[in-house]
């Protein structure tokens, strides 16, 4: 979970995840979406995402194709959901207590 949260903390990596959300894209296609960034820099972002389990990488000849792994965020999403649910329960109790007064 820590690696996934660190990976999505970066706006470029979040943008890459959105690019590959609907299907595989080659590293070159992904890099084209970031014209101000060097290809090695984009490749480094892709490596971080792959190492965190957020994207799958598949070789197709000399190309690498990347696709989103939504399950890579499952642990982080579960954590956030638990924290959010706790806060909502506290808010509900506070509202109920206020109405009783």
Biopython code that builds the backbone (N, CA, C, O; Angstrom):
import numpy as np
from Bio.PDB.StructureBuilder import StructureBuilder

atoms = [
    (1, "UNK", "N", (0.817, -1.183, 0.000)),
    (1, "UNK", "CA", (0.000, 0.000, 0.000)),
    (1, "UNK", "C", (0.867, 1.255, 0.000)),
    (1, "UNK", "O", (0.538, 2.231, -0.674)),
    (2, "UNK", "N", (1.974, 1.242, 0.749)),
    (2, "UNK", "CA", (2.826, 2.424, 0.824)),
    (2, "UNK", "C", (3.376, 2.805, -0.546)),
    (2, "UNK", "O", (3.378, 3.980, -0.915)),
    (3, "UNK", "N", (3.846, 1.803, -1.305)),
    (3, "UNK", "CA", (4.385, 2.077, -2.638)),
    (3, "UNK", "C", (3.310, 2.651, -3.552)),
    (3, "UNK", "O", (3.573, 3.576, -4.321)),
    (4, "UNK", "N", (2.112, 2.108, -3.470)),
    (4, "UNK", "CA", (1.011, 2.591, -4.311)),
    (4, "UNK", "C", (0.677, 4.040, -3.966)),
    (4, "UNK", "O", (0.488, 4.861, -4.864)),
    (5, "UNK", "N", (0.604, 4.358, -2.686)),
    (5, "UNK", "CA", (0.282, 5.726, -2.289)),
    (5, "UNK", "C", (1.385, 6.704, -2.683)),
    (5, "UNK", "O", (1.103, 7.823, -3.111)),
    (6, "UNK", "N", (2.644, 6.278, -2.539)),
    (6, "UNK", "CA", (3.750, 7.138, -2.967)),
    (6, "UNK", "C", (3.692, 7.361, -4.476)),
    (6, "UNK", "O", (3.935, 8.467, -4.959)),
    (7, "UNK", "N", (3.369, 6.303, -5.213)),
    (7, "UNK", "CA", (3.319, 6.412, -6.675)),
    (7, "UNK", "C", (2.229, 7.375, -7.123)),
    (7, "UNK", "O", (2.460, 8.198, -8.008)),
    (8, "UNK", "N", (1.053, 7.285, -6.529)),
    (8, "UNK", "CA", (-0.053, 8.150, -6.981)),
    (8, "UNK", "C", (0.030, 9.560, -6.396)),
    (8, "UNK", "O", (-0.777, 10.421, -6.744)),
    (9, "UNK", "N", (0.987, 9.799, -5.520)),
    (9, "UNK", "CA", (1.166, 11.145, -4.989)),
    (9, "UNK", "C", (1.694, 12.095, -6.061)),
    (9, "UNK", "O", (1.558, 13.312, -5.934)),
    (10, "UNK", "N", (2.288, 11.550, -7.105)),
    (10, "UNK", "CA", (2.859, 12.367, -8.165)),
    (10, "UNK", "C", (1.824, 12.615, -9.267)),
    (10, "UNK", "O", (1.254, 11.659, -9.791)),
    (11, "UNK", "N", (1.570, 13.877, -9.630)),
    (11, "UNK", "CA", (0.545, 14.167, -10.639)),
    (11, "UNK", "C", (0.847, 13.580, -12.016)),
    (11, "UNK", "O", (-0.079, 13.222, -12.745)),
    (12, "UNK", "N", (2.113, 13.476, -12.382)),
    (12, "UNK", "CA", (2.451, 12.872, -13.678)),
    (12, "UNK", "C", (2.059, 11.409, -13.692)),
    (12, "UNK", "O", (1.517, 10.923, -14.686)),
    (13, "UNK", "N", (2.322, 10.700, -12.611)),
    (13, "UNK", "CA", (1.968, 9.276, -12.561)),
    (13, "UNK", "C", (0.459, 9.090, -12.559)),
    (13, "UNK", "O", (-0.048, 8.140, -13.155)),
    (14, "UNK", "N", (-0.265, 9.987, -11.895)),
    (14, "UNK", "CA", (-1.728, 9.902, -11.952)),
    (14, "UNK", "C", (-2.211, 10.115, -13.381)),
    (14, "UNK", "O", (-3.129, 9.434, -13.837)),
    (15, "UNK", "N", (-1.599, 11.054, -14.083)),
    (15, "UNK", "CA", (-1.975, 11.306, -15.482)),
    (15, "UNK", "C", (-1.665, 10.085, -16.350)),
    (15, "UNK", "O", (-2.445, 9.745, -17.240)),
    (16, "UNK", "N", (-0.554, 9.436, -16.100)),
    (16, "UNK", "CA", (-0.217, 8.218, -16.847)),
    (16, "UNK", "C", (-1.257, 7.139, -16.573)),
    (16, "UNK", "O", (-1.693, 6.448, -17.493)),
    (17, "UNK", "N", (-1.653, 6.993, -15.320)),
    (17, "UNK", "CA", (-2.664, 5.985, -14.983)),
    (17, "UNK", "C", (-3.969, 6.267, -15.730)),
    (17, "UNK", "O", (-4.648, 5.337, -16.166)),
    (18, "UNK", "N", (-4.314, 7.525, -15.876)),
    (18, "UNK", "CA", (-5.524, 7.863, -16.630)),
    (18, "UNK", "C", (-5.363, 7.516, -18.102)),
    (18, "UNK", "O", (-6.323, 7.094, -18.747)),
    (19, "UNK", "N", (-4.164, 7.689, -18.640)),
    (19, "UNK", "CA", (-3.925, 7.353, -20.040)),
    (19, "UNK", "C", (-4.086, 5.862, -20.318)),
    (19, "UNK", "O", (-4.560, 5.476, -21.386)),
    (20, "UNK", "N", (-3.696, 5.030, -19.366)),
    (20, "UNK", "CA", (-3.741, 3.577, -19.584)),
    (20, "UNK", "C", (-4.969, 2.937, -18.938)),
    (20, "UNK", "O", (-5.093, 1.713, -18.923)),
    (21, "UNK", "N", (-5.866, 3.748, -18.412)),
    (21, "UNK", "CA", (-7.052, 3.254, -17.720)),
    (21, "UNK", "C", (-7.938, 2.394, -18.616)),
    (21, "UNK", "O", (-8.459, 1.371, -18.172)),
    (22, "UNK", "N", (-8.112, 2.799, -19.867)),
    (22, "UNK", "CA", (-9.061, 2.117, -20.743)),
    (22, "UNK", "C", (-8.438, 1.051, -21.636)),
    (22, "UNK", "O", (-9.145, 0.425, -22.426)),
    (23, "UNK", "N", (-7.145, 0.833, -21.527)),
    (23, "UNK", "CA", (-6.509, -0.206, -22.339)),
    (23, "UNK", "C", (-5.014, 0.016, -22.462)),
    (23, "UNK", "O", (-4.470, 1.022, -22.006)),
    (24, "UNK", "N", (-4.375, -0.941, -23.085)),
    (24, "UNK", "CA", (-2.924, -0.889, -23.228)),
    (24, "UNK", "C", (-2.495, 0.280, -24.110)),
    (24, "UNK", "O", (-3.155, 0.641, -25.084)),
    (25, "UNK", "N", (-1.362, 0.851, -23.724)),
    (25, "UNK", "CA", (-0.725, 1.891, -24.532)),
    (25, "UNK", "C", (0.763, 1.644, -24.507)),
    (25, "UNK", "O", (1.319, 1.213, -23.496)),
    (26, "UNK", "N", (1.397, 1.916, -25.613)),
    (26, "UNK", "CA", (2.848, 1.735, -25.669)),
    (26, "UNK", "C", (3.546, 2.855, -24.908)),
    (26, "UNK", "O", (2.980, 3.924, -24.679)),
    (27, "UNK", "N", (4.776, 2.584, -24.529)),
    (27, "UNK", "CA", (5.563, 3.593, -23.826)),
    (27, "UNK", "C", (5.706, 4.844, -24.689)),
    (27, "UNK", "O", (5.667, 5.960, -24.170)),
    (28, "UNK", "N", (5.869, 4.671, -25.987)),
    (28, "UNK", "CA", (5.978, 5.811, -26.893)),
    (28, "UNK", "C", (4.711, 6.637, -26.937)),
    (28, "UNK", "O", (4.767, 7.866, -26.943)),
    (29, "UNK", "N", (3.555, 5.965, -26.969)),
    (29, "UNK", "CA", (2.280, 6.683, -26.947)),
    (29, "UNK", "C", (2.120, 7.466, -25.651)),
    (29, "UNK", "O", (1.657, 8.606, -25.654)),
    (30, "UNK", "N", (2.505, 6.846, -24.555)),
    (30, "UNK", "CA", (2.398, 7.512, -23.257)),
    (30, "UNK", "C", (3.321, 8.725, -23.223)),
    (30, "UNK", "O", (2.917, 9.806, -22.794)),
    (31, "UNK", "N", (4.567, 8.545, -23.679)),
    (31, "UNK", "CA", (5.538, 9.646, -23.680)),
    (31, "UNK", "C", (5.056, 10.798, -24.556)),
    (31, "UNK", "O", (5.324, 11.959, -24.247)),
    (32, "UNK", "N", (4.350, 10.495, -25.640)),
    (32, "UNK", "CA", (3.836, 11.556, -26.520)),
    (32, "UNK", "C", (2.837, 12.460, -25.791)),
    (32, "UNK", "O", (2.638, 13.611, -26.178)),
    (33, "UNK", "N", (2.220, 11.940, -24.752)),
    (33, "UNK", "CA", (1.287, 12.740, -23.963)),
    (33, "UNK", "C", (1.975, 13.727, -23.038)),
    (33, "UNK", "O", (1.314, 14.541, -22.392)),
    (34, "UNK", "N", (3.297, 13.660, -22.969)),
    (34, "UNK", "CA", (4.078, 14.543, -22.103)),
    (34, "UNK", "C", (5.226, 15.154, -22.903)),
    (34, "UNK", "O", (6.389, 14.833, -22.658)),
    (35, "UNK", "N", (4.911, 16.031, -23.857)),
    (35, "UNK", "CA", (5.943, 16.542, -24.772)),
    (35, "UNK", "C", (7.057, 17.336, -24.082)),
    (35, "UNK", "O", (8.161, 17.425, -24.619)),
    (36, "UNK", "N", (6.797, 17.902, -22.929)),
    (36, "UNK", "CA", (7.827, 18.679, -22.234)),
    (36, "UNK", "C", (8.762, 17.793, -21.411)),
    (36, "UNK", "O", (9.731, 18.283, -20.831)),
    (37, "UNK", "N", (8.475, 16.502, -21.361)),
    (37, "UNK", "CA", (9.250, 15.579, -20.533)),
    (37, "UNK", "C", (10.054, 14.632, -21.432)),
    (37, "UNK", "O", (9.574, 14.210, -22.484)),
    (38, "UNK", "N", (11.259, 14.308, -21.016)),
    (38, "UNK", "CA", (12.081, 13.376, -21.798)),
    (38, "UNK", "C", (11.503, 11.964, -21.698)),
    (38, "UNK", "O", (10.821, 11.628, -20.729)),
    (39, "UNK", "N", (11.782, 11.153, -22.701)),
    (39, "UNK", "CA", (11.321, 9.756, -22.662)),
    (39, "UNK", "C", (11.906, 8.998, -21.472)),
    (39, "UNK", "O", (11.189, 8.220, -20.843)),
    (40, "UNK", "N", (13.185, 9.199, -21.144)),
    (40, "UNK", "CA", (13.698, 8.515, -19.952)),
    (40, "UNK", "C", (12.945, 8.898, -18.677)),
    (40, "UNK", "O", (12.747, 8.059, -17.798)),
    (41, "UNK", "N", (12.530, 10.152, -18.575)),
    (41, "UNK", "CA", (11.773, 10.569, -17.392)),
    (41, "UNK", "C", (10.417, 9.865, -17.356)),
    (41, "UNK", "O", (9.984, 9.409, -16.298)),
    (42, "UNK", "N", (9.745, 9.775, -18.503)),
    (42, "UNK", "CA", (8.473, 9.050, -18.569)),
    (42, "UNK", "C", (8.699, 7.581, -18.232)),
    (42, "UNK", "O", (7.905, 6.981, -17.507)),
    (43, "UNK", "N", (9.772, 7.001, -18.750)),
    (43, "UNK", "CA", (10.087, 5.598, -18.445)),
    (43, "UNK", "C", (10.297, 5.382, -16.956)),
    (43, "UNK", "O", (9.906, 4.348, -16.414)),
    (44, "UNK", "N", (10.908, 6.348, -16.296)),
    (44, "UNK", "CA", (11.118, 6.234, -14.848)),
    (44, "UNK", "C", (9.780, 6.245, -14.116)),
    (44, "UNK", "O", (9.585, 5.487, -13.166)),
    (45, "UNK", "N", (8.869, 7.093, -14.548)),
    (45, "UNK", "CA", (7.538, 7.124, -13.946)),
    (45, "UNK", "C", (6.822, 5.788, -14.176)),
    (45, "UNK", "O", (6.159, 5.275, -13.274)),
    (46, "UNK", "N", (6.954, 5.232, -15.370)),
    (46, "UNK", "CA", (6.329, 3.941, -15.667)),
    (46, "UNK", "C", (6.915, 2.842, -14.787)),
    (46, "UNK", "O", (6.189, 1.957, -14.334)),
    (47, "UNK", "N", (8.215, 2.893, -14.543)),
    (47, "UNK", "CA", (8.854, 1.898, -13.675)),
    (47, "UNK", "C", (8.315, 1.987, -12.252)),
    (47, "UNK", "O", (8.041, 0.966, -11.622)),
    (48, "UNK", "N", (8.165, 3.196, -11.754)),
    (48, "UNK", "CA", (7.615, 3.375, -10.400)),
    (48, "UNK", "C", (6.208, 2.788, -10.329)),
    (48, "UNK", "O", (5.872, 2.093, -9.370)),
    (49, "UNK", "N", (5.387, 3.064, -11.337)),
    (49, "UNK", "CA", (4.016, 2.536, -11.362)),
    (49, "UNK", "C", (4.014, 1.012, -11.435)),
    (49, "UNK", "O", (3.222, 0.354, -10.759)),
    (50, "UNK", "N", (4.897, 0.455, -12.254)),
    (50, "UNK", "CA", (4.967, -1.006, -12.376)),
    (50, "UNK", "C", (5.463, -1.630, -11.074)),
    (50, "UNK", "O", (4.912, -2.632, -10.618)),
    (51, "UNK", "N", (6.494, -1.047, -10.475)),
    (51, "UNK", "CA", (7.035, -1.579, -9.221)),
    (51, "UNK", "C", (6.006, -1.517, -8.094)),
    (51, "UNK", "O", (6.024, -2.351, -7.188)),
    (52, "UNK", "N", (5.112, -0.533, -8.148)),
    (52, "UNK", "CA", (4.066, -0.397, -7.125)),
    (52, "UNK", "C", (2.868, -1.303, -7.422)),
    (52, "UNK", "O", (1.930, -1.374, -6.628)),
    (53, "UNK", "N", (2.899, -1.989, -8.551)),
    (53, "UNK", "CA", (1.799, -2.888, -8.903)),
    (53, "UNK", "C", (0.579, -2.175, -9.456)),
    (53, "UNK", "O", (-0.525, -2.719, -9.430)),
    (54, "UNK", "N", (0.768, -0.966, -9.955)),
    (54, "UNK", "CA", (-0.359, -0.176, -10.448)),
    (54, "UNK", "C", (-0.578, -0.311, -11.951)),
    (54, "UNK", "O", (-1.665, -0.018, -12.450)),
    (55, "UNK", "N", (0.451, -0.754, -12.674)),
    (55, "UNK", "CA", (0.307, -1.024, -14.098)),
    (55, "UNK", "C", (0.941, -2.372, -14.422)),
    (55, "UNK", "O", (1.911, -2.792, -13.790)),
    (56, "UNK", "N", (0.371, -3.034, -15.419)),
    (56, "UNK", "CA", (0.965, -4.240, -15.976)),
    (56, "UNK", "C", (1.806, -3.839, -17.167)),
    (56, "UNK", "O", (1.478, -2.890, -17.880)),
    (57, "UNK", "N", (2.895, -4.563, -17.383)),
    (57, "UNK", "CA", (3.766, -4.320, -18.529)),
    (57, "UNK", "C", (3.819, -5.600, -19.345)),
    (57, "UNK", "O", (4.040, -6.689, -18.814)),
    (58, "UNK", "N", (3.608, -5.446, -20.666)),
    (58, "UNK", "CA", (3.663, -6.598, -21.565)),
    (58, "UNK", "C", (4.556, -6.232, -22.733)),
    (58, "UNK", "O", (4.435, -5.161, -23.327)),
    (59, "UNK", "N", (5.461, -7.156, -23.048)),
    (59, "UNK", "CA", (6.331, -6.929, -24.202)),
    (59, "UNK", "C", (5.640, -7.407, -25.467)),
    (59, "UNK", "O", (5.016, -8.468, -25.499)),
    (60, "UNK", "N", (5.767, -6.595, -26.507)),
    (60, "UNK", "CA", (5.249, -6.937, -27.824)),
    (60, "UNK", "C", (6.353, -6.594, -28.812)),
    (60, "UNK", "O", (6.432, -5.470, -29.308)),
    (61, "UNK", "N", (7.207, -7.577, -29.094)),
    (61, "UNK", "CA", (8.396, -7.306, -29.902)),
    (61, "UNK", "C", (9.320, -6.396, -29.129)),
    (61, "UNK", "O", (9.718, -6.708, -28.006)),
    (62, "UNK", "N", (9.665, -5.259, -29.733)),
    (62, "UNK", "CA", (10.555, -4.328, -29.035)),
    (62, "UNK", "C", (9.783, -3.230, -28.294)),
    (62, "UNK", "O", (10.382, -2.312, -27.735)),
    (63, "UNK", "N", (8.470, -3.332, -28.296)),
    (63, "UNK", "CA", (7.639, -2.349, -27.576)),
    (63, "UNK", "C", (7.233, -2.893, -26.214)),
    (63, "UNK", "O", (7.154, -4.103, -26.004)),
    (64, "UNK", "N", (6.983, -1.979, -25.306)),
    (64, "UNK", "CA", (6.396, -2.327, -24.012)),
    (64, "UNK", "C", (5.031, -1.686, -23.944)),
    (64, "UNK", "O", (4.872, -0.492, -24.197)),
    (65, "UNK", "N", (4.054, -2.492, -23.602)),
    (65, "UNK", "CA", (2.682, -2.012, -23.499)),
    (65, "UNK", "C", (2.285, -1.982, -22.035)),
    (65, "UNK", "O", (2.566, -2.910, -21.277)),
    (66, "UNK", "N", (1.635, -0.909, -21.656)),
    (66, "UNK", "CA", (1.249, -0.695, -20.263)),
    (66, "UNK", "C", (-0.260, -0.632, -20.155)),
    (66, "UNK", "O", (-0.933, -0.051, -21.007)),
    (67, "UNK", "N", (-0.787, -1.234, -19.100)),
    (67, "UNK", "CA", (-2.226, -1.213, -18.821)),
    (67, "UNK", "C", (-2.423, -1.046, -17.319)),
    (67, "UNK", "O", (-1.624, -1.526, -16.515)),
    (68, "UNK", "N", (-3.482, -0.369, -16.964)),
    (68, "UNK", "CA", (-3.799, -0.137, -15.553)),
    (68, "UNK", "C", (-4.141, -1.446, -14.849)),
    (68, "UNK", "O", (-4.806, -2.311, -15.419)),
    (69, "UNK", "N", (-3.687, -1.583, -13.621)),
    (69, "UNK", "CA", (-4.069, -2.685, -12.735)),
    (69, "UNK", "C", (-4.895, -2.079, -11.605)),
    (69, "UNK", "O", (-4.339, -1.718, -10.567)),
    (70, "UNK", "N", (-6.212, -1.958, -11.784)),
    (70, "UNK", "CA", (-7.033, -1.315, -10.746)),
    (70, "UNK", "C", (-6.896, -1.989, -9.383)),
    (70, "UNK", "O", (-6.998, -1.330, -8.348)),
    (71, "UNK", "N", (-6.668, -3.288, -9.383)),
    (71, "UNK", "CA", (-6.527, -3.996, -8.108)),
    (71, "UNK", "C", (-5.267, -3.565, -7.360)),
    (71, "UNK", "O", (-5.131, -3.840, -6.168)),
    (72, "UNK", "N", (-4.351, -2.896, -8.046)),
    (72, "UNK", "CA", (-3.149, -2.396, -7.395)),
    (72, "UNK", "C", (-3.451, -1.335, -6.347)),
    (72, "UNK", "O", (-2.646, -1.091, -5.448)),
    (73, "UNK", "N", (-4.605, -0.712, -6.466)),
    (73, "UNK", "CA", (-5.009, 0.308, -5.493)),
    (73, "UNK", "C", (-5.967, -0.237, -4.435)),
    (73, "UNK", "O", (-6.440, 0.521, -3.588)),
    (74, "UNK", "N", (-6.255, -1.517, -4.470)),
    (74, "UNK", "CA", (-7.259, -2.091, -3.570)),
    (74, "UNK", "C", (-6.924, -1.858, -2.095)),
    (74, "UNK", "O", (-7.789, -1.439, -1.326)),
    (75, "UNK", "N", (-5.699, -2.122, -1.701)),
    (75, "UNK", "CA", (-5.327, -1.936, -0.289)),
    (75, "UNK", "C", (-5.442, -0.469, 0.120)),
    (75, "UNK", "O", (-5.965, -0.155, 1.189)),
    (76, "UNK", "N", (-4.950, 0.426, -0.738)),
    (76, "UNK", "CA", (-5.026, 1.855, -0.431)),
    (76, "UNK", "C", (-6.483, 2.318, -0.401)),
    (76, "UNK", "O", (-6.870, 3.097, 0.470)),
    (77, "UNK", "N", (-7.280, 1.845, -1.342)),
    (77, "UNK", "CA", (-8.700, 2.225, -1.372)),
    (77, "UNK", "C", (-9.417, 1.711, -0.129)),
    (77, "UNK", "O", (-10.259, 2.408, 0.437)),
    (78, "UNK", "N", (-9.086, 0.497, 0.298)),
    (78, "UNK", "CA", (-9.682, -0.052, 1.514)),
    (78, "UNK", "C", (-9.323, 0.779, 2.735)),
    (78, "UNK", "O", (-10.173, 1.043, 3.586)),
    (79, "UNK", "N", (-8.075, 1.186, 2.818)),
    (79, "UNK", "CA", (-7.637, 2.027, 3.935)),
    (79, "UNK", "C", (-8.396, 3.342, 3.948)),
    (79, "UNK", "O", (-8.904, 3.760, 4.989)),
    (80, "UNK", "N", (-8.473, 3.992, 2.802)),
    (80, "UNK", "CA", (-9.179, 5.278, 2.713)),
    (80, "UNK", "C", (-10.649, 5.096, 3.054)),
    (80, "UNK", "O", (-11.233, 5.929, 3.747)),
    (81, "UNK", "N", (-11.250, 4.018, 2.575)),
    (81, "UNK", "CA", (-12.662, 3.744, 2.868)),
    (81, "UNK", "C", (-12.875, 3.554, 4.372)),
    (81, "UNK", "O", (-13.846, 4.064, 4.932)),
    (82, "UNK", "N", (-11.972, 2.825, 5.023)),
    (82, "UNK", "CA", (-12.103, 2.628, 6.474)),
    (82, "UNK", "C", (-11.990, 3.950, 7.217)),
    (82, "UNK", "O", (-12.745, 4.203, 8.156)),
    (83, "UNK", "N", (-11.056, 4.791, 6.803)),
    (83, "UNK", "CA", (-10.892, 6.089, 7.465)),
    (83, "UNK", "C", (-12.106, 6.967, 7.207)),
    (83, "UNK", "O", (-12.589, 7.628, 8.127)),
    (84, "UNK", "N", (-12.604, 6.991, 5.995)),
    (84, "UNK", "CA", (-13.764, 7.799, 5.637)),
    (84, "UNK", "C", (-14.993, 7.301, 6.393)),
    (84, "UNK", "O", (-15.762, 8.102, 6.925)),
    (85, "UNK", "N", (-15.179, 5.991, 6.443)),
    (85, "UNK", "CA", (-16.335, 5.424, 7.154)),
    (85, "UNK", "C", (-16.306, 5.796, 8.624)),
    (85, "UNK", "O", (-17.343, 6.125, 9.200)),
    (86, "UNK", "N", (-15.146, 5.750, 9.231)),
    (86, "UNK", "CA", (-15.015, 6.125, 10.637)),
    (86, "UNK", "C", (-15.425, 7.580, 10.835)),
    (86, "UNK", "O", (-16.164, 7.892, 11.770)),
    (87, "UNK", "N", (-14.964, 8.455, 9.983)),
    (87, "UNK", "CA", (-15.314, 9.875, 10.103)),
    (87, "UNK", "C", (-16.809, 10.094, 9.889)),
    (87, "UNK", "O", (-17.421, 10.915, 10.572)),
    (88, "UNK", "N", (-17.394, 9.369, 8.950)),
    (88, "UNK", "CA", (-18.837, 9.512, 8.722)),
    (88, "UNK", "C", (-19.644, 9.022, 9.916)),
    (88, "UNK", "O", (-20.658, 9.625, 10.266)),
    (89, "UNK", "N", (-19.205, 7.931, 10.546)),
    (89, "UNK", "CA", (-19.892, 7.450, 11.752)),
    (89, "UNK", "C", (-19.813, 8.487, 12.865)),
    (89, "UNK", "O", (-20.795, 8.730, 13.566)),
    (90, "UNK", "N", (-18.641, 9.097, 13.024)),
    (90, "UNK", "CA", (-18.474, 10.137, 14.053)),
    (90, "UNK", "C", (-19.379, 11.328, 13.766)),
    (90, "UNK", "O", (-19.996, 11.877, 14.679)),
    (91, "UNK", "N", (-19.458, 11.724, 12.510)),
    (91, "UNK", "CA", (-20.313, 12.842, 12.133)),
    (91, "UNK", "C", (-21.774, 12.506, 12.395)),
    (91, "UNK", "O", (-22.526, 13.342, 12.897)),
    (92, "UNK", "N", (-22.173, 11.298, 12.059)),
    (92, "UNK", "CA", (-23.566, 10.872, 12.283)),
    (92, "UNK", "C", (-23.896, 10.922, 13.769)),
    (92, "UNK", "O", (-24.968, 11.392, 14.147)),
    (93, "UNK", "N", (-22.981, 10.441, 14.620)),
    (93, "UNK", "CA", (-23.212, 10.481, 16.071)),
    (93, "UNK", "C", (-23.308, 11.919, 16.556)),
    (93, "UNK", "O", (-24.161, 12.241, 17.384)),
    (94, "UNK", "N", (-22.437, 12.788, 16.043)),
    (94, "UNK", "CA", (-22.469, 14.178, 16.475)),
    (94, "UNK", "C", (-23.763, 14.852, 16.080)),
    (94, "UNK", "O", (-24.338, 15.602, 16.869)),
    (95, "UNK", "N", (-24.230, 14.597, 14.872)),
    (95, "UNK", "CA", (-25.496, 15.185, 14.406)),
    (95, "UNK", "C", (-26.645, 14.650, 15.246)),
    (95, "UNK", "O", (-27.521, 15.416, 15.648)),
    (96, "UNK", "N", (-26.657, 13.356, 15.516)),
    (96, "UNK", "CA", (-27.712, 12.756, 16.333)),
    (96, "UNK", "C", (-27.711, 13.328, 17.734)),
    (96, "UNK", "O", (-28.772, 13.606, 18.292)),
    (97, "UNK", "N", (-26.526, 13.507, 18.314)),
    (97, "UNK", "CA", (-26.422, 14.068, 19.660)),
    (97, "UNK", "C", (-26.900, 15.512, 19.689)),
    (97, "UNK", "O", (-27.521, 15.946, 20.659)),
    (98, "UNK", "N", (-26.614, 16.251, 18.633)),
    (98, "UNK", "CA", (-27.040, 17.655, 18.547)),
    (98, "UNK", "C", (-28.547, 17.769, 18.435)),
    (98, "UNK", "O", (-29.144, 18.700, 18.976)),
    (99, "UNK", "N", (-29.166, 16.830, 17.739)),
    (99, "UNK", "CA", (-30.617, 16.848, 17.582)),
    (99, "UNK", "C", (-31.348, 16.499, 18.886)),
    (99, "UNK", "O", (-32.476, 16.931, 19.121)),
    (100, "UNK", "N", (-30.670, 15.705, 19.723)),
    (100, "UNK", "CA", (-31.286, 15.302, 20.991)),
    (100, "UNK", "C", (-31.247, 16.433, 22.001)),
    (100, "UNK", "O", (-31.998, 16.408, 22.976)),
    (101, "UNK", "N", (-30.402, 17.413, 21.798)),
    (101, "UNK", "CA", (-30.266, 18.511, 22.768)),
    (101, "UNK", "C", (-31.350, 19.529, 22.618)),
    (101, "UNK", "O", (-31.379, 20.513, 23.356)),
]
sb = StructureBuilder()
sb.init_structure("model")
sb.init_model(0)
sb.init_chain("A")
sb.init_seg("    ")
for serial, (resi, resn, name, xyz) in enumerate(atoms, 1):
    if name == "N":
        sb.init_residue(resn, " ", resi, " ")
    sb.init_atom(name, np.array(xyz, "f"), 0.0, 1.0, " ", f" {name:<3s}", serial, name[0])
structure = sb.get_structure()
